[in-house]
Amino acid sequence: MVNETNAPSFEHPVIWVGIASAAFATSAVVALREPIPDWEIDLTTAINDTPDIVSWITWPVMQLGAFFAPIAIGAVALALGRRRLALNVTIAGLGAWVVAKGIKELFGRERPLAYLPELVVREGDGSGLGYVSGHSAVAAACATCVLGATPSRWRPVVGAAAAVVGVARIVHGVHFPADVIGGWSLGVVLGVVTTWVTGRRAAS
């Protein structure tokens, strides 16, 4: 689905955006449900109930969804001479962080600790708003941009890194699965759209 040229680009961006938008809409429906669905409670508890070593291992990878990650990845891309990739990652990643903040305020869904007081919170105090996961959105946005400029043999690694970020947020007790899916979906949309727009501008 992604070509092998040096310039980042996607074939069939409308399909990518359509699938991600459908996933986002589905997660939004779940996030609006009250009370929290039993399956989401059970899945959150099961993922969170892992040995501490899992959280230690996933914590460094989870930083790929932090605010500074798009800036750092963009700087590496720029140092490698990939200026458009650097631009894409920075715009999409920081855009995902900002948009996720707005969606949190719009939905007002609390983090898991508000519903599961026995949950193990391994980062922060577990307070605040959860839908969507900003870390998942940033990681997915950056990964999507990088996928558009990565040889096929490395794409599973890039995708897996973004996946680990989302799962790690549940392991650390700060998000429900719907929060993570919503974040991933948002990130993919922003990554594809950013790559497509900068590609169109470069071709004009």
Secondary structure, DSSP 8 states (H G I E B T S, - for coil): ----SSS---SSHHHHHHHHHHHHHHHHHHHT-SS--HHHHHHHHHHHSS-HHHHHHHHHHHGGGSTTHHHHHHHHHHHTT-HHHHHHHHHHHHHHHHHHHHHHHHH--B-GGGT-TT----STTS-SB-SS-HHHHHHHHHHHHHHTTS-GGGHHHHHHHHHHHHHHHHHTTS--HHHHHHHHHHHHHHHHHHHHHHHHHHH-
